[in-house]
Amino acid sequence: MTQPLGIAVIGLGIGEQHARMYATLPSCRVQVLADLDRARAESLANAFPGSDVETSLDQVLARQDVDVVSIASFDDAHFDQVMRALAAGKHVFVEKPLCRTAAELAQIRAALDANASLHLASNLVLRGADLYRWLRAEIASGAFGEIYAFDGDYLYGRLHKITEGWRGETENYSVMLGGGIHMIDLMLWLTGERPVSVQAVGNRICTRGTNFHYDDFIAATLTFASGMVGRITANFGCVHRHQHVVRIFGTRKTFILDDAGPRLMTTRDPVIPGLQVAPAEPINLASKPAHKGALIPAFIEGVMLKQVPQTPDLDVIAVAVACSEAAAYSSSVKIRYQ
């Protein structure tokens, strides 16, 4: 019988949800919980009998009973922790963003090339929603015709989280990497296409006079080799509830998700005056996954079955980094894939 994989979870904010998902999988054993706040880790350890508490990443990585490291620390810690875990021969599941610069991404690519059997995935969790899984299959089937435009708006609606707390204290914090990346991921994952270049602009009007010194709004326009155009916004200062707005335009159908819910448009205005336009067709599927760890079971299955590691998450980071660079320089940026 195959031994369960030993899991270490680093960072126990959202990481607690990682741990709870691993605990539901017979192929996993939560071996180590690690957090800067040892009391938090010790309290959570009570929910996972037999788990140990560590505060040092070096101690975690030195353990032979740890096969997978699940990283849910602050954004600016991800790159270093991912690199160290890969160097120690561990599979890695990490919260977004995987890293924050093109140089960091290149180093991760090199580390994966040097350890070709290791699996690395980022928790781009909207892929786990029933709505988007259905939508991806519909697009792949050709039901939408040719996709010519994708719009994704990440309406954060939680201004206090960047003016207070760790986000506001993180040097060069990017709202595109911190939130808009979910829309970028959907754009690539749903359409199966990668953009070649991006133009972007941003502002920091909503956070003017606060301790946050970076753009709280970024709007990016992305071009694709096929001619498709993508428009992505990361809007952290909006007066709005936390929500994603997605519009996908095909030559046969249009999909819209906004306050009115997900729905399909299948007709244009009629050529003959007086004919009624078919009403929008509501899609009764959830636009959010049932659990923050919804992608973990598939990740673990890939590790257990020794599947050839895939790295599409690196493409998502490459696009998000290019969007942030384009906004910083107010210029067009060619996207550099690894």
C-alpha positions as CSV (number, residue, x, y, z in Angstrom):
1,M,0.0,0.0,0.0
2,T,1.3,3.5,-0.9
3,Q,2.3,5.6,2.0
4,P,0.3,8.9,2.4
5,L,2.1,12.0,1.3
6,G,3.4,14.1,4.2
7,I,2.1,17.7,4.0
8,A,3.6,20.8,5.5
9,V,1.5,24.0,5.5
10,I,3.3,27.3,5.7
11,G,1.2,30.3,6.8
12,L,-2.1,29.6,8.6
13,G,-4.4,32.3,7.5
14,I,-5.8,31.0,4.3
15,G,-3.4,28.1,4.9
16,E,-5.8,26.7,7.4
17,Q,-8.2,25.9,4.5
18,H,-5.3,24.2,2.7
19,A,-4.8,22.0,5.8
20,R,-8.4,21.1,6.1
21,M,-8.6,20.0,2.4
22,Y,-5.5,17.9,2.7
23,A,-7.0,16.2,5.8
24,T,-10.0,15.0,3.7
25,L,-7.7,13.1,1.3
26,P,-6.7,9.5,2.2
27,S,-3.5,10.0,0.2
28,C,-2.3,12.8,2.5
29,R,-1.3,13.3,6.1
30,V,-0.9,16.8,7.6
31,Q,2.5,16.4,9.1
32,V,3.6,20.0,9.9
33,L,1.9,23.3,10.6
34,A,4.1,26.4,10.5
35,D,3.3,30.1,11.1
36,L,5.1,33.2,12.3
37,D,2.6,33.1,15.2
38,R,3.4,29.8,17.0
39,A,0.3,30.1,19.2
40,R,-1.9,30.0,16.1
41,A,-0.1,26.9,14.8
42,E,-0.4,25.2,18.1
43,S,-4.1,25.9,18.4
44,L,-4.7,24.6,14.9
45,A,-2.6,21.5,15.4
46,N,-5.3,20.3,17.8
47,A,-7.5,19.7,14.7
48,F,-4.9,17.5,13.1
49,P,-3.8,14.7,15.5
50,G,-0.2,13.8,15.1
51,S,0.8,17.0,13.4
52,D,3.9,19.0,14.5
53,V,4.4,22.7,14.9
54,E,7.4,24.5,13.4
55,T,8.3,28.1,13.0
56,S,11.5,27.6,10.9
57,L,11.2,26.8,7.2
58,D,14.6,25.2,7.3
59,Q,13.3,22.7,9.9
60,V,10.3,21.9,7.8
61,L,12.3,21.3,4.6
62,A,14.9,19.1,6.4
63,R,12.2,16.7,7.4
64,Q,12.1,13.4,5.5
65,D,8.4,12.9,6.3
66,V,7.4,16.0,4.3
67,D,6.7,15.5,0.6
68,V,4.5,18.5,-0.2
69,V,4.9,22.1,1.0
70,S,1.7,24.2,0.8
71,I,2.6,27.9,1.0
72,A,0.1,30.5,2.2
73,S,2.4,33.2,3.5
74,F,2.5,36.8,2.6
75,D,2.9,37.6,-1.1
76,D,6.5,38.8,-0.9
77,A,7.6,35.6,0.8
78,H,6.4,33.2,-1.8
79,F,9.3,33.3,-4.2
80,D,12.0,32.5,-1.6
81,Q,9.9,29.8,0.0
82,V,9.1,28.2,-3.3
83,M,12.7,28.2,-4.4
84,R,13.9,26.7,-1.1
85,A,11.2,24.0,-1.2
86,L,12.0,23.0,-4.7
87,A,15.7,22.9,-3.9
88,A,14.8,20.5,-1.0
89,G,13.0,18.2,-3.4
90,K,9.5,19.0,-2.3
91,H,6.4,19.3,-4.4
92,V,4.9,22.8,-3.9
93,F,1.3,24.2,-3.9
94,V,1.4,28.0,-3.4
95,E,-1.1,30.8,-3.0
96,K,-1.1,33.4,-5.7
97,P,1.0,35.1,-6.8
98,L,3.7,32.4,-7.3
99,C,6.3,35.2,-7.6
100,R,6.3,38.9,-8.4
101,T,8.9,39.7,-11.1
102,A,10.1,38.4,-14.4
103,A,13.5,37.6,-12.9
104,E,12.0,35.5,-10.1
105,L,9.9,33.7,-12.7
106,A,13.0,32.8,-14.7
107,Q,14.6,31.4,-11.6
108,I,11.6,29.2,-10.8
109,R,11.6,27.9,-14.4
110,A,15.3,27.0,-14.0
111,A,14.6,25.3,-10.7
112,L,11.8,23.2,-12.2
113,D,14.0,22.3,-15.2
114,A,16.6,21.0,-12.7
115,N,14.0,19.0,-10.8
116,A,11.7,17.8,-13.6
117,S,9.8,15.3,-11.4
118,L,8.5,18.0,-9.0
119,H,5.0,19.4,-9.2
120,L,4.3,23.1,-8.7
121,A,0.9,24.7,-8.8
122,S,-0.6,28.0,-7.7
123,N,-4.0,28.3,-6.1
124,L,-5.8,30.1,-8.9
125,V,-9.0,28.9,-7.3
126,L,-11.7,30.2,-9.7
127,R,-10.8,27.2,-11.9
128,G,-12.5,25.1,-9.3
129,A,-15.9,26.8,-9.8
130,D,-18.6,24.8,-11.6
131,L,-19.5,27.8,-13.7
132,Y,-16.1,28.2,-15.2
133,R,-15.5,24.5,-15.7
134,W,-18.8,24.4,-17.7
135,L,-17.8,27.5,-19.6
136,R,-14.4,26.1,-20.6
137,A,-16.0,23.0,-22.0
138,E,-18.5,25.1,-24.0
139,I,-15.8,27.3,-25.5
140,A,-13.7,24.2,-26.3
141,S,-16.6,22.6,-28.1
142,G,-17.0,25.6,-30.4
143,A,-20.4,26.6,-29.1
144,F,-19.2,30.2,-28.8
145,G,-17.8,30.3,-32.3
146,E,-14.5,32.3,-32.4
147,I,-13.7,34.2,-29.2
148,Y,-12.8,37.8,-30.2
149,A,-12.9,39.6,-26.8
150,F,-12.5,38.8,-23.1
151,D,-13.2,41.3,-20.4
152,G,-12.4,40.6,-16.7
153,D,-12.9,43.1,-13.9
154,Y,-11.7,42.2,-10.4
155,L,-13.7,44.4,-8.1
156,Y,-12.0,44.0,-4.7
157,G,-14.2,46.4,-2.7
158,R,-12.0,46.0,0.4
159,L,-10.0,49.2,0.5
160,H,-9.0,48.8,4.1
161,K,-7.0,45.7,3.2
162,I,-4.5,47.7,1.3
163,T,-4.4,50.8,3.4
164,E,-4.0,48.7,6.6
165,G,-2.3,45.4,7.3
166,W,0.4,43.5,5.4
167,R,-0.6,44.5,1.9
168,G,-0.1,48.1,2.6
169,E,3.3,47.3,4.2
170,T,4.5,45.2,1.2
171,E,7.1,47.0,-1.0
172,N,5.9,47.3,-4.6
173,Y,2.6,45.6,-3.9
174,S,0.7,45.0,-7.2
175,V,-3.1,44.9,-7.3
176,M,-2.8,43.0,-10.6
177,L,-0.6,40.3,-9.0
178,G,-2.7,40.4,-5.8
179,G,-6.2,40.2,-7.4
180,G,-6.4,40.9,-11.1
181,I,-4.4,37.7,-11.6
182,H,-7.6,35.7,-11.1
183,M,-9.1,37.4,-14.2
184,I,-5.9,36.8,-16.2
185,D,-6.0,33.2,-15.2
186,L,-9.6,32.8,-16.4
187,M,-8.7,34.5,-19.7
188,L,-5.9,32.1,-20.5
189,W,-7.5,29.0,-19.0
190,L,-10.9,29.5,-20.6
191,T,-9.7,30.5,-24.1
192,G,-6.6,28.4,-24.3
193,E,-4.7,31.4,-25.7
194,R,-1.8,33.4,-24.5
195,P,-1.4,37.2,-25.2
196,V,1.7,38.5,-26.9
197,S,1.8,42.1,-25.5
198,V,0.0,44.4,-23.1
199,Q,-0.6,48.1,-22.6
200,A,-1.7,49.3,-19.2
201,V,-2.4,52.4,-17.1
202,G,-3.2,52.9,-13.5
203,N,-3.9,55.4,-10.7
204,R,-3.9,55.7,-6.9
205,I,-6.8,58.1,-6.5
206,C,-8.8,56.0,-4.0
207,T,-5.8,55.6,-1.7
208,R,-4.6,59.2,-1.9
209,G,-3.4,60.4,1.5
210,T,-3.0,56.9,2.9
211,N,0.0,54.7,3.6
212,F,-0.5,52.8,0.4
213,H,1.9,54.2,-2.2
214,Y,1.1,52.1,-5.3
215,D,-1.6,51.9,-7.9
216,D,-4.9,50.8,-6.5
217,F,-6.4,50.6,-10.0
218,I,-4.9,49.1,-13.1
219,A,-6.5,48.7,-16.5
220,A,-4.7,46.5,-19.1
221,T,-5.4,45.8,-22.8
222,L,-3.9,42.6,-24.1
223,T,-3.4,41.5,-27.7
224,F,-3.3,37.9,-29.0
225,A,-1.8,36.4,-32.1
226,S,-5.3,35.3,-33.1
227,G,-6.6,38.9,-33.1
228,M,-8.5,38.4,-29.8
229,V,-8.4,41.3,-27.4
230,G,-8.4,41.0,-23.6
231,R,-9.2,43.8,-21.2
232,I,-8.4,43.2,-17.5
233,T,-8.9,45.6,-14.6
234,A,-7.8,45.2,-11.0
235,N,-9.9,47.7,-9.0
236,F,-9.1,47.6,-5.3
237,G,-10.5,50.9,-4.3
238,C,-14.0,50.6,-5.8
239,V,-17.2,51.3,-3.8
240,H,-18.6,47.9,-4.5
241,R,-19.0,44.5,-2.9
242,H,-16.2,42.0,-3.7
243,Q,-17.1,40.6,-7.1
244,H,-15.8,39.4,-10.4
245,V,-17.2,40.7,-13.7
246,V,-16.6,38.6,-16.8
247,R,-17.7,39.1,-20.3
248,I,-16.8,36.7,-23.1
249,F,-17.7,37.6,-26.7
250,G,-17.8,35.0,-29.4
251,T,-19.1,35.1,-32.9
252,R,-22.0,32.9,-31.9
253,K,-22.6,33.6,-28.2
254,T,-21.9,36.1,-25.4
255,F,-21.4,35.2,-21.8
256,I,-21.8,37.8,-19.0
257,L,-21.3,37.5,-15.3
258,D,-22.1,40.6,-13.2
259,D,-24.6,41.7,-10.4
260,A,-27.4,40.1,-12.4
261,G,-25.7,36.7,-12.3
262,P,-24.2,34.5,-15.1
263,R,-26.1,34.3,-18.4
264,L,-25.8,33.7,-22.1
265,M,-26.9,35.8,-25.0
266,T,-27.5,33.9,-28.2
267,T,-29.1,36.5,-30.5
268,R,-28.4,40.0,-31.7
269,D,-31.1,42.6,-32.3
270,P,-33.4,41.3,-35.0
271,V,-33.0,42.5,-38.6
272,I,-36.8,42.7,-39.0
273,P,-38.4,45.4,-36.8
274,G,-40.9,44.2,-34.3
275,L,-39.4,40.7,-33.8
276,Q,-38.5,40.0,-30.2
277,V,-35.0,39.3,-29.1
278,A,-34.5,36.0,-27.2
279,P,-34.1,36.7,-23.5
280,A,-30.8,36.0,-21.8
281,E,-30.4,32.5,-20.7
282,P,-29.5,32.3,-17.0
283,I,-26.8,29.8,-16.0
284,N,-27.5,28.3,-12.6
285,L,-23.9,27.3,-11.7
286,A,-21.8,28.6,-8.9
287,S,-19.2,31.2,-9.9
288,K,-17.0,30.5,-6.9
289,P,-15.6,27.1,-5.7
290,A,-17.1,25.4,-2.7
291,H,-13.8,25.4,-0.9
292,K,-10.6,27.6,-1.0
293,G,-8.7,24.3,-1.4
294,A,-10.7,23.1,-4.4
295,L,-7.6,22.7,-6.6
296,I,-5.7,20.6,-4.1
297,P,-7.2,17.2,-4.9
298,A,-6.2,17.3,-8.5
299,F,-2.7,18.6,-7.6
300,I,-2.2,15.7,-5.2
301,E,-3.5,13.2,-7.8
302,G,-0.9,14.4,-10.2
303,V,1.8,13.9,-7.6
304,M,0.5,10.4,-6.6
305,L,0.2,9.2,-10.1
306,K,3.6,10.6,-11.1
307,Q,2.1,12.5,-13.9
308,V,4.3,14.6,-16.1
309,P,4.3,18.1,-14.3
310,Q,2.5,20.8,-16.2
311,T,3.3,24.5,-15.6
312,P,0.6,26.7,-17.1
313,D,0.6,28.8,-13.9
314,L,4.0,30.3,-15.0
315,D,2.2,31.8,-18.0
316,V,-0.3,33.5,-15.8
317,I,2.4,35.1,-13.8
318,A,4.3,36.2,-16.9
319,V,1.1,38.0,-18.1
320,A,0.4,39.6,-14.6
321,V,4.0,40.8,-14.3
322,A,3.9,42.3,-17.8
323,C,0.6,44.1,-16.9
324,S,2.2,45.6,-13.8
325,E,5.3,46.7,-15.7
326,A,3.2,48.2,-18.5
327,A,1.2,50.3,-15.9
328,A,4.4,51.4,-14.2
329,Y,6.0,52.6,-17.5
330,S,2.8,53.6,-19.3
331,S,4.0,51.7,-22.3
332,S,3.5,48.6,-24.3
333,V,5.3,45.5,-23.0
334,K,6.0,42.3,-24.8
335,I,5.1,39.3,-22.6
336,R,8.1,37.1,-21.8
337,Y,7.1,33.5,-21.2
338,Q,9.3,30.9,-19.5
